């Protein structure tokens, strides 16, 4: 999307006019105009000159936004509030002349305040003085007339047109009255001439302009505050960097730094561009990007980002992202994008704004005509028409959504939650179902040692030393967990000889002349007797989603070390908050059912879908979309299709670039607790938009009839000056209301309002229907055979609040209520398989078996060393063996 600056817009009718003109240009596929930031985003193949020409023909100005890093300062300057100082000068000048005018027109005429003798005794002089003073105020505020009549000539009337017509009509009528008074005075009828002093509207003509200027100034000041977050982000970027050239430190402009160059940062300095530390250690304050105030320790190989502050050590870094590619620039781009796009909820207001001004002019004309027909005086009728013109405010309608979006996205950015578009902020507030990937989202994404159980007369340290000696030579993901644990405990590795990896079984080597082994239970049983209580302990670990690794040496069992992908500390709290908000929570994972259940028990999700392949994740998201608005949370490449398919994709900031590109919201801190915060901010913004729209519609719905005189029978009559005052305050109220979002505490669950969980209600009804039919179901209605049920231990049962679906969460036949039935002709067989050690192994076996066309579903278990296979007929055993061995395992 190409960005443009637009000048000359004064209200929502202007932005609607520009949008309509640009959308008509050939090659433009979409156009979004922001009155708040005076900017425009255009997608398509149209040439920039054609787009600018279309805007100019519509009566406004346009220019393409700069794209280089050097323009970042210009962008920040463009967001500065330059309008308020100009309006303030205009206002003070207007008030000076208006005060004199009000003294003459109201003070003297109504209350008899004294005037100089040459004025007091001459009614014509009083009238001329009022005309001159009003004329001066009109010249000071000539912008209203230039913009208003220019819009009228271009058949695009705007708010300035209403103000110009109202003030102009008051002035013209008053000039005519002055002429009539002069004729009466010349004719000698001085008493009648003095009566005309009460027919003047010179003070209204001037007061309307002054009050509208007050409103414009307040609005401009408030609008300036809405872009504070974006402006502060732009000002974060350092202006210079210290790079190493020819072995010397040289200070250069930030725009001169190139990818691959080496730069240095001293304590207390801001990091100029994104890079990787190649020398030194430090703590970096990343609050500018993530909102997290606690410094993050960095060492060689750590990634650092532009605009973060080096707090303690001297570091030397290699630049990896410069210019518009830095993390800071991407954040600014996202916030700008959110402001430049329009939320779906704004469409109604835009449609109304497009026809609002012509409709108001028509209503004003009809009001004048009706009162004249009813026999009222010309002065009374014109006053009613002027009141209609000046009280009507399309700006309140036009600003209702964009100011809330701008403030909301700014609040998100300050807290490390980035909304890419206005629509993503709105959709986040409407979320009903949150689907979370397990690995890297709910869990830390890397295995860790959870339990150490040494055999009798074996110390933990001795067991870890032997495990480290073997695992330090292994490439298996679980081995890295043991290496990390030993590193934390400062246990050094001892060299082993004759190291061998036995695929599907374990590893072996010679340590101090003794053979040592590590691997699964079946393998270790062949090297040493394993006590029964240890087997029971390992089964308990397996039921908790952990992988037990067995070790033996010299014919003696040494102990087990349990390894698991541990959940993040904040995950249970985040899931609990989502559920408290009335959101249905689902966990998707490629792991086996047992591991999935264990994680579900710990975090408390409503539903689990286990054994899911990447394409299965996307299809599961599509299925849930039929039940409500779905948000998908993920971090990996395999999550990208599901993120793109969901109503709202939420990417963990530490995830892959592909996942972040496919997402609508990016969480910079990679915390699951930011998901409910993102939803809470979306809800708060939606609530604010609804309040703004309600105020804007009610104001105009009540104000216009009141100004037209519809309530005169009840003694309610509106002077044009009060109408102008009401108009000036309407936009100010809308913008001020939006600024309240800055005080939203999105991380405090006390402010959450629980909504009815439609998904749970739907499934409860379906389950009741199933019970009436006498059907036994698990999770989403997936039937389980008696044999499977017998094999699953009590600890494997799904948590009371979690439904578990096995397989890809998909089935060939889907019946009413989401029940997936197994057809009678499907044959089920169990195959014994050796070599599986963890959930990844199970996933590989499952994938290999399900690649055979006749097999509809396969469930592998490393605990029982088997795979339960469902097939639509007989499959030769050799075909099964070939598939399993190709995956690196053995059919027994």
N, C-alpha and C positions, 0 to 999 in steps of 0.2 A: 504494500500500500504506500503510495507516494503522499507526502505531507506538504501542505501549502499554508501560508499565512493569508488571512482574508481581512481586509480593512473596510470600514464604512458600515459595518453591521451595528444596529442599535437595539434590535429586539428579535423575538422568535420568528416574526414574520420575515425578517431579513434573512435569517439562516435558512428558513424554508424556501425562500426565493432562490438563494444561491444553490441550494441542494437540487432544486428542480431544474435550474439552468444547466448545471454541470451534468446531471444525470441524463440530460437530453443529448449530450455530445456523443458522437459515434465512437465506440470503443470503450466507453466507460461502463463497467459492470456494477460498480457500487460507489456511492458517495455518502460521506458522513460529515456534517458541518457542526462544529462546536462553537456556540455563542460564547461560552465561558472562556475559552482560550483563544478565541478568534482564529481558529485553525480549521483545516479541512483535510480529510483523508480520502484519497481516490484510488480505486483499484481498476485495472483494465489496461488496454493497449493504447489509449488516447494520448496524443502528444501534449506535453506540458503547455506549449503555446496555445493550443486549442482550448485547453481547460481555462487558462488565464483569460483568454479572449471571451469565453462564455460568461465568466464572472464579471468582467468589465462591461459587457453588453447588458448585464442585469443591473448595472448601476453601482458596482462595488469594485474594490481593488484586490489583486491577488499576486502572490509571488511564491516561488518554490522555496521550501525550507532548505538550509544548508545541511550537508551530511558529514562534514569533516570534524575531527576532534577540535580544531581551532574554532569551530562555530559553537561549541558547547557554551562558551562564555556569552556569545550572542544570544543563544537560546535562553540562558538564564536572564539576560537583560530584557529579552522580549516578554518574559513572564513577570517582570517587575511592574509594580502598580504605577504607571505613568499617568493614568487617567485622573486619579484623585487630586493631585496637586493642581492640574489644569482646571478641574471642576471647582476646586476650592476658591481659586482666584476669581473665576466667573461668578461664583455665588456671592462672595464678599462685595464685588462691584455691583451686582444686581441688588443686594440687600441695601446698599447705601442709597441708591436712587429710589428703591421701593419704599424705604422708610419715609422719605420726603413725600412720595406720592400718597402713601396711606395716611399721613398726617393731614394732607390737604383734602383728600377725597372722603375720608371717614372722620378724622378728628375735628376738622372744621365744619364740614357739611352736616354731620350727625350730632356732634356734641358741642359745637360752637367754639372750638379751640381757636385762639387768636392767630391772625395772619397779617402780614405787612399790609399797609393801607391800600397800596396800588392793586393788591389782589382781593382783599376782603370786600371792597365795594364794587368789584367788576366780575360778574359771573362768567363773562366770556374769557377773561384773563385766567380765571380758575380752570376753566375747561381746557384752554390752550396749554397751561402749565401741566395739567394731568396728561394731555396728549404727548407733550414733549418728553416728560419723565418716563411714560410707558414706552414711547418709541426708543428711548435710550436703552431701557432694559431689554427690549426686543432685539436691538442691534448687538448688545452684549451676548445674547443667547441666539444669535443668528443661525448657529449650527442646526437647531431644531427645524428652522424654516428651509435651509438649504437641503438637508437630508430628507425632510418630509415631502417637500414639493418635487424633489428629484425622484423620490420613490413613486409619487403620484404620476409624474410624467412617464416613468418607465412601467407604469401599470403594476407597480409592486409597492402599494402603500404599507407603511410600517408604523411603529409607535410614534415616531417623530411626526408623521403625517397627522395623527390624531391631535398631538400637542399643537402643531402649527395651525391646523384648522380651528381648534378651540380658541387659542390665543388670538389668531388672526381675525376670526369672526367677532370676538369681543371688541377688538380694536376698531374694526371697520364699522360695526354697529355704533360704537361710541363716537367715532368721527362723524357719522351721519347725524347722530343726536346733537353733537356740537354745532353742526351746520344748521339744524332745525332751531336750536336755541339762539344762534346768532340772528337768524331771520326774525324770530320773535322779539329779540332785544332791539333790533334796528326798527322794527314796526312799533316800538314803544311799549310793548306788552312785557314789562320787566318781571312782573309776578309769575307769568307763565314761563318766562325764560329761566327764572330761578328754579322752577319745578323740574326742569330738565336735568339739573345737577344730580338728582336721584336716579336718573336713567343711565348715567355713565357706567361703563364696565372697563374703564381704563385700568383700574386697580386689579380687576380680575385678569385682564390680559397679561399684566406684569407678574401678578402673584402666581398665576399658573406656571409661568416659566421658572420663577424662583423656586417654587416648591418641587417641581419636577427635577430641577437641578440638585436640590437637597437629596431627593430620592436617588438620583443617579450617582451622586457622590457617595452616599452610604452603601449603595449597591456595589460600586467600583471598589470601595475599601474592603467590603466583605468578600467580593470575588477574588481580590488579591490575596486574601488569607487562605482561600481554598487551594491555591497553587503553592502554598508555603512548602509543603512536603516535597513537591517536585523540584522547586527552586533550591531547597536545601541539599537535595541529592546532587544537583548539578554543581553546586558550589563546593562539594566534597573533594572533587578531583584536584590533585596537586597541579600546580602550573609548570613545575620543573622536575627533572630527574637527574640523578648523578650516575653516569654510565662510565664504564671502563673502556677507554680508547688508547691503544698503543701503550698499555700498562699504566696509564694515568687516569685519575678521576676527572671527569669533565661534566660540568652542569649544562644541560641542554633543555630546550622547551619540550614539554610533554609530547607534542605532536611529532617530534623528531626521533623518538625512541622506536626502534625497529625490532621485530620478532627475532629472537636468538641473541640479542645483545645482552651483555652482563651489566647489571646495575647494583648499586649498594644502597643500603638504608641504615641510618644510624638510629639509636634509641630516641623516641619522641617524634620521629619524622613519619609522614604519611607515605605509604607504599604507592609509587606512581602508576604502575601497570600490573597486570596479572603476571605471575611468574612462579618458578620453582626454586626453592632454596638450594644452593649448591655449596654453601659454606656458612657455618654459624648456627646458633640456636637462639630462640627468643620467645616471647609471649606477644601475641598480636590481639589487639582490641578490634573485633569485627562487628561491633554494635551498629556501625553505620549501614551495614548491609543486612545483618541478620536480626538486629534488635536485641541480641544477647550481650549483656554488659560484661560477663566474665571472660577475661582474656583466654585465648586458646594457645597452648604450647605448640611451637613449630620447631622442626629440626630439618636436617638435610633430607631432601626429597619431598618435603611438605609444600603444599600449594598455598600461595598468598595472593590476595586480591587487591586491586587498586582501591584507594581511598580508605583502607584499613590502616590502623596506627601501630607501628613497631614500638613496643613499650620498654623492652629491656636490653636486648643484645644487638650487636652489629651483625648484619647478615648480607650475604652476597647472593644475588638471584639471577636466573636466566629468564628473560622476558618471553612469555608464551602467548599472551594476548595483548594487543595494543590497539589504540584508537577506538573505533566503534565496536571492537570485539571483546573489550574487557567486561567483567561481570557488572561493574557499575554502569557502563553504557547500556548493557542489555536491560538492567533494571529500569533505567531512565526511559528506554524505548518502550518497555512494557507499560509503565505508568502513563507515558504519553499516549500509547495506543489505547489504553482504557479510556482516557479522556477524549480521544478523537473519535472513538466509536460510540454508537448509540445502543442503549439497552432496549429490548423489545417493548418494555413498558412505556417508553417515550413516544411510541408511534401514535398513540391516541392524541397526546398533547400536540405533536407535530401537525397532525391533520387539522386539528382545531385552529392552531396558530396560523396555518396557511390561509384560512378563510376568515380569520377573526377580524382583522382591520376593515376589510370591505363590508363585513356584516355590521360592524359598529357604526361606520359612516352611514350606512343605510338606515339603521335604527335611529340615529341622531336626526336624519332628515325626516323620517316618519314621525318622530316625536314632535319636531317643530311644526310639521303640517297638521297633526292631530290637534295640538293646542290652539293653533290659529283657527281651525275649523270650529273648535269648541267656543270660540269667541274671546279667548284670552288676548292680552296685548302682545304686540310684536316683541317687546322687551322680555316679557315673561316666557314666551315661546322660544326665543333665541337662547335665553338663559338655560332652559331645560335641555335644548339640543347641545349647547356647549358643555353642560354637566355630563351628558352621556359620553361625549368625545373624550373629556379629560379624565373621567374615572376609570375608563376601560384600560386594562393592562394585559397585553399579550406576553409581556416579559415574565410575569410570574409563572405563566404556563410553560414558557420555553425554558426557564431556568430550573423548574421543579426537579427534573431528572438529572441533568448534567452536573449541577453543583453537588448533589448528593453522591454521584458516581465519582467525581473528582476527589471529594473529601474522603470517601470510603476507600478508594484505591490508595490514597496517600497514607491513611491510617494503616492499611495492610502493608504497604511498603516499609513503613517505620518499624513494623513488627515482623518483618521477614516473610510476609505473605504477599506474593505478587499475582495480581489478576491481569491477564493479558488483554482482555476486552471488557467493555461495560456489560456485555451479555453474560460473561463468566461470573461477574460479581452478583448479578441478578439471579442467575441459575443456582449459584451456591446457596442463596437464601431460600430456594424452593426445594432443596435436596430432601428426599424421603428415604433413600437407600444408599448406604455407603458400603462399597465392596473394596476389600483391602487384600492386596497381595501379602503373603506371609513373609517371605525372605526379604530382608532389607527394609521392610515397611513396618510390620509388627515386631519382627525380630531384628537383631543387629546385622544379620546377613553374613556373619562369619562364625564358624564353630568355636566353642570355648569349652575348657574343661570344667565340668560341674561337680563331679564326685571322684574321689580317689579311695579305693577299697583294697588295701594291701592284704595279702594272706598272712596267716599267723607267723609271728617271728620275722616279718618283713616290714621295714619302716617305709613311710610314704616317700621319703627322700631316695631310698634305695630303689623303690619301684619306679619313681620318676627318672632316675639316672639311667636305668636299663631301657625304659621306654624312649627316652630322649636319644640314646645311642642308636636305636633302631629307626625311630621316626624322623630323625634329622636327615636321613638319606632318602626318605620317601617323598613322593610328590603328591600323595593323597591329601585332599583338603582337611581331613580329620587329623593328619599328622601335624599340620601347621598349628593346630590348637594346642597340642602337647608341647611343641617347640616354644610357642608364645608363653605358656604357663611356666615352663622351666626358666625362660628368660626373666619373667617377673620375680621368680624365686632365686634368681642368680645361680642356677644350677648349670654347670658347663657340660658340654657333650664329650663323651669318651669315644674314641675311634673304634669302630667295629670292622672286622674283615669278613670276607666271603659273604657280603650282603646280597640277598636275593629277594626279589618281590615275587610272591606267588599269586598271580591274578585270581581274585575271587576268594582267596583264603587268608593271606596275610603276608608277613615279612619275616625273614630269619637272618641271622648273622652270627659271627664268632666274637665273643667279648671275653678277653682274658683267658682264652683257651676253652671257654664254655659256650655251647650252643644256646642262643636265646631266641625266643619266638614271640611274635605279636600277631593278633588277628581275631577272627570270630571264634565263638564257642566251639563249634564243630572241629575247627582246625586245631585249636589248643588242646582239645580232648585227645587228639592223636599224639600229643607230645608229653602230656602230664595229666594225672587225675585231677578233675575239677570238683571241689566239694559241692554237695547238693544245695547247701545254703547260699553259695555263690551264684549258682544257676538261678535260684529264686530271686536273689538280689538283682541279677542282670535282667530278669523278666520284668521286675518292677521298674527298672530304669527304662526299659524299652516301652513300657506302657505309658511312661511320662514323656515320651518323645525323644529320649536320649539314646545314643548309640554306645553300648558297652564294648570296650576294647580289652581283650584278654591277653595276659603276658605269662610266659613260663621260661624256665631256664634249667638246664642240667637235669631234666626229667621232673622238675618240681614246679607246681603252680605258684606264681608270684603275686597275682592280684589283677584287679580290673580298674580301668580308668574310663569313666563315662564322659562322653563328649556330646554337646548339643548346640544348636543355634539358639542362643538364649534370647528371650524377649527383651525389648527395650523397657527401661524402668517406667516410662510414662504410658506405655501401651494400655495396661488395664484401666488406668484412670481416663484415658482418652476414649476408649470404647464405652466405659460406663457413662461418660458425659454425653456421647452420641445417643446412647439408648435413653438417657434422661430427657434428651431433646425430642424424643419420639421418632428417632431414626432407626430403621432396621439395619443391623450390622451383619455383614457376610465376609467370611475369610476364604480366599481362593488359594490353593496350594497344589504343587505337583507332588508333594510328599504323600506317603501312605496314610491310610485312614487312622492308624494308631497315633502317629505323630501329630496329625491334624487335630485329633481329639484332645491330645495332651495340651497343645497350645490353646485350643478353644477353652479348656478348663481354666487355664491361667488368665486369659484375657477377658473371657466372658462374652464372646460374640454370640449373636442369635443363631447363626447358621454357618455351616462349614461345607465347602465343596472340595474334596480331596482328589488327588491323582489327575490334576488338570494340566493339559498341554496348552501351549500358547493360543492355538486356535480355539481350544475349549474355553479359555478365559473370555475371548471376544463373544462367543456364542452364549455363554452364561450371562454376560452383561446385557446382550440383546434380549434374553429371556426375562431378566429382571426389569428391563425398561417397560415391559408390558404392565408392570405392577405399580410403577411410579418413577419419579425423577431419580436417576442413578448417578452417583459420583463414584468414580473408580480411582483408587489410590495405588500407585506403583512406582517402581524405580528402575526397572531393567528394560532391556531391549525387548524381552518377551512380553512385557506389559504394554508396549506401544500400541498394538492393535486394539486392546481393550480400552486403553486411555482415549484413543481416537473415537471409539464406538460409543462410549458413555456420554450421557448428557453433559457431564462435567468431568474432565480429566484432571486429576491432581497428582503432580509429580514431586517426588522427594528430591530436594535440591542436590543431594549427593549422588543422585542417580545418573544414568547415562544421558548423553545429549539427545539421543533419539527419543527417549521417554519425555524429556523436558520439552522438546519440540512438539510432541503430540498432545501435550497437556494444555489445559486452559488456565490452571493455577499452579504456581511453583512455590514450594515451601523451602525457603533458603536454609532453615536450620535443621532440616531432615527429621523433625520431631512429629510423631503421630498426634501429639496434643495440639498441633497447629491446625489439624483437620477440623475439629469442632470449633476452633477459634475462627477459621475461615467461613464456616457455615454461620456462626453467630454474627460475624461482621456483615455477611450477605443479608441475613435477616434484618439486622439493624438498619442497613442501607435501604432495603425494600420498605421497611416501616417508615423511614424518613421520607422516601419518595411518595408514598401514599399520603402522608401528612401534607407534603408540599402541594401535591395535585389536588387534594381535598380543599386546601385553603384557596388555591388559585381558582378552582371552579366555583366554589361557594362565594368567594369575593365578587367575581364577575356576575354570578347568577343573582346575587342580592343587590350589588352596587348599581348595575345598569338600570333595573326597574326603579330603584330609588331615585337615581339621577333623572330618569325620564318623567318622574312625577306620579308614578303609579300608586304611591302611598300618601299623596297629598290629602286624601279624604280622612286619613288618620292623623293629620297634622305633621307629617314628616315631609320636609322639603329640603333639598340639597343645593346649597350655594355652589357655583362653579369652583370657588377657591377651596372649599372643603373637599370637593371631588378630586381636585388636583393633589391635595394633601394625602388623600386616601390612596391615590394611584402611586404617589412617590414612595409610600411606605410598604405597599404590597410586595414589591420585588425584594425590598430590604428584609422583610419578614421571612420570605422563602429562603434567601441565602443564609440568614442568621440561623434559621432552624437547621439547615444542612451542616453548619459549623458545629452544632452540638455533637455530631459524630466523632469529633476529635476527643471527646471525653468518654467515648464508649470503652468499657473495660471488657474486651472480647475474651480474655482468659479467665474471667470470673464466672463460674457456673451458676452463681446465685441469680444472675440476670437472665438465665435461660428460661424460655417458656416452652413447656412440653406440648407437643402437638400429637394428635392421634396417629398411632402407627398403623397405617392402612394395610401394610403388608402382613403384619401379625394378625390383624383382624380377618383378613382374607384367608390366611392359612388356617386359622382356628375354625373358620366355617367349613373349610374343605376337610379338615381332619375329623370334624364332627360327622360329616357326610360319609367319610370312609369308615368310621366306627360303626355307623348304622349298617353298613354293608358287611361288617364282620371281617374287614381286611386288616392284616398286620403290615404296618409300614414303618420305615425309618427315614428321617429327614424329609426329603421331598417326595416320599412315596416309593422309594426304590426297594423292591422286594428282596429279602435275604433268605437264603436256603437254610434248612435246619443244620446242615453240616457246618456252614460258616458260623452260625450262631453258637454251635457247640465249641468251635475253635477259639472264639473270642472270650477272653477272661472278663471277670466282673469289672476290673479296673479299666477296661477298654470301652465301657458303655459311654455313650455320648452324654455330656453334661445336660442337666435338666433343661437348661435354657438354650441349647444348641441343637439344631437339626444338622445331620451329617449326610451328605450325598457322596457316594463313592464313584470313582471313575472321572470322566471329564465333566460331570455335571450335565451331561447330555445323553440322550437316548434316541434310538431310531424311531420310536413311536411316542408321541406325547398326547396324553389324554386329558380330559377335563380335570382342572385343579392341579395340574402339574404332576400327576401320577405317571410314572414310567413303568410299564408292565413288561415282564419277561414273557416272550411268546413261547407256547408249549413245545415247539420243535427245537428249541435251544438246548444243547447238550452241555453239561458241566463236568469238567475233569480237573483233578489236582495233580500237578507234576512236582516232584522233588528236585530242587535246584541248589547247588552249592556255589559259594563264592560271594553271596550278597552280604554286605556289612553295614549298610546305612540306607537312608531314605533315597539317596541319589541312585544307589544300586537298584533299589526296587523300581524307581522310575525308569531306568534303562531297560530292565527286563520287561516291564509293562509295555513300554514303547515298542520293543522288539517283537513281542508276541502280538500286539494289536496291529502290527504292520501286515500280518497274515490275513488275507481277505476274509477267510471263514470265521475268524475270531472276532466276536463282537465286544468282548470285555475281558480284561486280565487284571488280577489283583495279586501282586507279589508281596511276600512277607519274609524279611530277613530273620525274624525271630523264629519262624517255623521252617525256614529254608524251603519254601514251596511257593507255587503260583496257582491260584484257582482261576481256571480259564473257562469262559462260556463261548461256545461255537455253534454254528448253524449246520453242523454235520461232522463227519469224521475227518480229522486232519492227521496225515501220516506222522508217526512219532519222529521220523528222520527230519521232517520239515520243522518240527518244533525244536529238535536238537540243534539243527543248523542255525535257526534264528537266535537261540540262547547262546550258543558258542560264539556266534558272530558278535554278540554284545559283550563277550568276555567272561562268560559264566559257563557252568557245566550242568547238564541234565543227568541226574543220578538214576 
